[in-house]
């Protein structure tokens, strides 16, 4: 296994997620600025991502134990 990320990683985090990066930057640097709302939106975004990734990780570990 290589320590360098594959092309799919660069594609997803570098190109596909650009609108998300722009959205988060606009929350903090756009006008009008409301830092508390921006932080709340960022917290919701992080919570949503974690609520998706944690069960997927647990399921992948279970599948790895059962089938491999």
C-alpha positions as CSV (number, residue, x, y, z in Angstrom):
1,X,0.0,0.0,0.0
2,X,1.4,3.4,-1.0
3,X,1.5,6.3,1.4
4,X,0.7,8.7,-1.5
5,X,-3.0,9.2,-2.3
6,X,-4.4,7.8,-5.5
7,X,-5.9,9.8,-8.4
8,X,-9.4,9.3,-7.0
9,X,-8.5,11.1,-3.8
10,X,-7.1,14.1,-5.6
11,X,-10.2,14.1,-7.8
12,X,-12.7,14.1,-4.9
13,X,-10.9,16.4,-2.5
14,X,-9.4,18.7,-5.1
15,X,-12.1,19.1,-7.8
16,X,-15.5,17.6,-6.6
17,X,-15.5,19.4,-3.2
18,X,-14.5,22.8,-4.6
19,X,-18.1,24.1,-4.3
20,X,-18.1,23.1,-0.6
21,X,-14.8,24.8,0.0
22,X,-16.1,28.0,-1.7
23,X,-19.3,27.8,0.4
24,X,-17.5,27.5,3.7
25,X,-15.1,30.4,2.7
26,X,-18.1,32.5,1.7
27,X,-19.7,31.9,5.1
28,X,-16.7,33.5,6.9
29,X,-15.4,36.0,4.3
30,X,-18.6,37.1,2.5
31,X,-20.8,40.0,3.3
32,X,-22.8,40.3,5.5
33,X,-20.7,38.5,8.0
34,X,-22.3,36.7,10.9
35,X,-19.7,34.5,12.6
36,X,-22.1,32.7,14.9
37,X,-24.3,31.6,11.9
38,X,-21.2,30.6,10.0
39,X,-19.9,28.5,12.9
40,X,-23.3,26.9,13.3
41,X,-23.4,26.0,9.6
42,X,-19.8,24.6,9.7
43,X,-20.8,22.6,12.8
44,X,-23.8,21.2,11.0
45,X,-21.7,20.3,7.9
46,X,-19.1,18.5,10.1
47,X,-21.8,16.7,12.0
48,X,-23.4,15.6,8.8
49,X,-20.2,14.3,7.4
50,X,-19.3,12.4,10.6
51,X,-22.8,10.9,10.7
52,X,-22.2,9.5,7.3
53,X,-18.6,8.4,7.6
54,X,-18.6,6.7,11.0
55,X,-21.3,4.1,10.2
56,X,-19.6,3.5,6.8
57,X,-16.3,2.9,8.5
58,X,-17.9,0.5,11.1
59,X,-19.7,-1.4,8.3
60,X,-16.5,-1.7,6.3
61,X,-14.7,-3.1,9.3
62,X,-17.5,-5.6,9.9
63,X,-17.5,-6.6,6.2
64,X,-13.7,-7.0,6.3
65,X,-13.9,-9.2,9.4
66,X,-16.7,-11.4,8.0
67,X,-15.5,-11.8,4.4
68,X,-11.8,-11.4,4.4
